[in-house]
Amino acid sequence: MNLTKKLAAEFIGTFWLVLGGCGSAVLAAAFPDVGIGLVGVSFAFGLTVLTMAYAIGHISGCHLNPAVSFGLWAGGRFSSSELVPYIIAQVLGGIAGAGILYLIASGQTGFEAAGFASNGFDELSPGKYSMMSVLITEVVMTAMFLLIILGSTDARAPAGFAPIAIGLGLTLIHLISIPVSNTSVNPARSTGAALFADTAAIPQLWLFWVAPIIGAIIAGFVYNWLGSED
């Protein structure tokens, strides 16, 4: 598959992740009487990845996330020459998804962007968790996410089930960490939402790049050792 098609697939997939995941939080989570709440938003994020893994996994590998690309690179599954182009495509897809969501949401009478499903710590954390708590959460959750990805896509794993494991893994991660950081584990998702939030999300955005990438790289190296047959 040529690089242009891979990048287009990553753009579309990340667009869907942000529109579907953040859209469920912005449009449906607090809808009167029938709001989907934390559980619904968690499943929405998981379903975006599950559906895209089946749709574009055979084209680009369905990373949809700079941290995933870094983790696969660290695990020896991804070429360093494609790392930066993938990240650019993912970030642009995330921004496009957030932009479309903003256009939809702003059509509601009395609309206020507020947090716009962005991530944060201290006052911007849903549960008012400290920067250290959020940092630890994002590193650990992303590391576990990459271990799930690397393990379920290993050639020795049962074929065809990886998207289910990965989608449910992301769902579980959101169920755990939405109260702490509003769950990033994805710098592209965080960037898209932060650009449209009416808060101080952008000054805190650094953490949601640094922590997921650190966690992903750690997981890549750990799985290299754990999964080796030596």
N, C-alpha and C positions, 0 to 999 in steps of 0.2 A: 504494500500500500504506500503510495507516495505521501510525502510530508504534508502537502497542502490539504489532502483529504483528512489526514490525521488531525491537523490543526482545526479544520472545520468541524470535525466530529467533537473535539474537545470544547470548542466554543459553544456548540449546540447543547452538549451535555451539561456544561456548567451553567449555561443559561437556564436550562430546565431545573437544575438543582436549586438555584437561587429563586427562580420564579415559583417553583412548587413548594420548596421548603419554607423560605421566608414568606411566600405568599400565604401559606396556611396560617402563619403566625399573625401577619398583618390583617388579612381579610377574614379569617374564620375562627381564630382562637378565642376571641372575646365576643363573638357574635351573640346578641341577646338570645337567651333561652337554649340555643343549640350550639354554643361555642364548643370547639373540639378540644380545647385545653392543651395541657402539656403532653398528654399521651397522643393526642391527634397530631400535634406538630412533630413529635418524635417519629411517628410512623410516616408522616409526609416526607421528611428528609430521607428516611430509609427507602421509601418507595421510589423517590426520584433516582437514587443510585441503582436500585434493583432494576428498574425499567430501562435505564440507560445502559446498564451493563449488558443486558440482552440485546439492546438496539445497536450499540456502537462498540461494544467490547471487542468485536472481531476487526474493527477498523483502527481504533486508536489505543485500545487497552482500557478505555474508559477511566482515566485518572480523575478528571474533573476537579483537581485539587493540587496546588503546587506542593503541598506536603507529601501527597501520595507519590508524585513524580520524584521528589527527593528520596523518599523511602525506597522506591523501586530501584532508583539509581544506586543507593547505598547497598541494596541487596543484590546488585549485579544483574538486575532484570531490565534495565533501561539505559539507553545510550546517553552519554553526557552531551553529545552533539545536538540532541533534541530537547534537552532539559529547558533551556531558556525559551525557545519557541513555544513549547507546551505551556509554560507558565504564563507567557504573554497571552496566548489564546484563552486560557482559563480565566485570567483576570478580566479580559475584555468580555468574555461570556458572562461572567458574574456581574459586571457593571451593566451590561445590556439587560440581563434578567431583572436586576433591581430597578433599572430605568423603566422597563415596561410595567413592573409592579407599581411603581410610583404613579405612572400615568393612570393606571386603573384605580388605585386607591384614592388618588386626589380628586376623582370624580364624585366622591361621596360628599354630601352636604356637611359642612363643619369639619372636614378632614384636617387633621394635624399629624405631621410626620412623626413627631416624638422620637422614640427610639428606633422605629422602623426595623425591628428584628435585628438590630446591631448587637455587637458584643461589647462587654466592658467589665471593669472591676470597680471596687469601692462603690460610689453612688450609682454607677452605671451597671453594676451587677444586679440581676433580679433579686437575689437574696442578700445584697450588700456585702459580698465576700471581698476580702482583701486582695491586693495585687498578687501576693505570694500564693494564696489559695487558688486563684485563677491560673497563675503560671503553672503550678504543679498539676492542676486538673487538665489543662490543655496539653502539657507534655505527656502525661500518662495516658490520657484518652486517645491521643493521636498515635502513641506507640502501640497501644492495644489494637487500634484500628488497622495499622499497618501489619501487625502480626496476623490478624485475621485475613487480610488481603493476601499476604505472602503465602500463608499456609493453605488457604483455600484454592489458590491458583497454582500451587505446586503441581508439577506433572504427576506426582504420586497420589494426589488427592482425588476423590471421586469426581469424575468429569461431569460438567454441566450444572453443578450446584453452587459454584462460587458466588454468582450474583445474589443468591438467597442468603448465604452466610454473611456476605458483605453488607447487604441491605439491612438485615436484622441486626448486625453488629453496630451499624450506624444508628439504628433505632435505639438500641440499648444505651449507647453512648449519650444520646440526647436525653433519654429518661433519667440518666444519672446526673448529667451536668448542666442542663438548662437552668436550674436554680442558681448555679455558681457563676457561669460565664455567658449564659444564653447559648452555649455550645457553638464553638467555631470548628476546631480541628481542620480548618480549611481557610487559608488566607484569602483565596479568591472570593469566597462567600462573605467573609468579614469585610473585605474592601468594598464590594458592591453595596452592601447594606449601609456601611459607614458613610458613604458619599451622599446618601439621601436622608440620613438621620438628622433630626433637629436637636442634637446633643453634642457632647464633647467626644464622640466616638472616634473621630479621626486622630486626635492626639494620643489615644490609647491603642491605635491600630497596630503599632509596632509589636505589642505583645502577641497579637494574633497572627503575626508572621513568624516571629522568633520561636515561640513555644511549640507550635505544631511542627515546624521544620526540624527542631531539635529532637522532638519525640519520634518523628518519622525516621530520621537518620539513625537514631539509636536502635529502633526496631529493625531496620534494614541490616545493620551489622549483627544484631542478636540472632535474627533468623538465618543469616549466612552460617553462623556457628551451629544453631539449633537444628537446622534442616540438613546439614551436611552429613554424609554417610561415612565420614572418616572416624 
